[in-house]
């Protein structure tokens, strides 16, 4: 069957057509992702996420050609993964540097550790979806439309979870920020 027929059947809810599309494109997509990332597990995960999103959005997404659409969508997922990894590694480096600077003063080190623990504890007060939205937005730097696709929620719902989690985190962390703010001037 040509791709256009397989796409039409898949959009109608035919699981066998979806499986056919997966069989045709999963390996070449995996090879592309693996070639860029050199990480088998991440490449597999990105391809799986892509096909999961394709199936969940099958009735709302109009696709003309399967190959170009899938390779383009994967390219954006690879780019987003690389960006999030850069943010994550930068954050880890920032934490290490500030922790090593904070080691010079016991109070600063304790305050810095307390703040990290407070962030983790504050996130525990959020619902599972709000935690995921907060993590993707603030720690991994995904945009609201990207988060919407990733967690399978509407953009308005993602915005709601983000507003709710930011409000709660501000209240929860306020006491720690007030304590650590003067210490930050001494560290630098």
Buried (B, 14 or more C-beta within 10 A) or exposed (E): EEBEEBBBBBBEEBEEBBEBBBEBBBEBBBEBBBEBBEBEEBBBBBBBBBBEBBBEEBEEEEBEEBEEBBBEBBBEBBEBBEEBBEBEEEEEEEEEEBBEBBEEBEEBBBBBEBBBEBBEEBBEEBEEBBBBBBBBBBBBBBEBEBBBBBBEBEEEBBBBBBEBBBEBBEEBBEEBEEBBEEBBEEBE
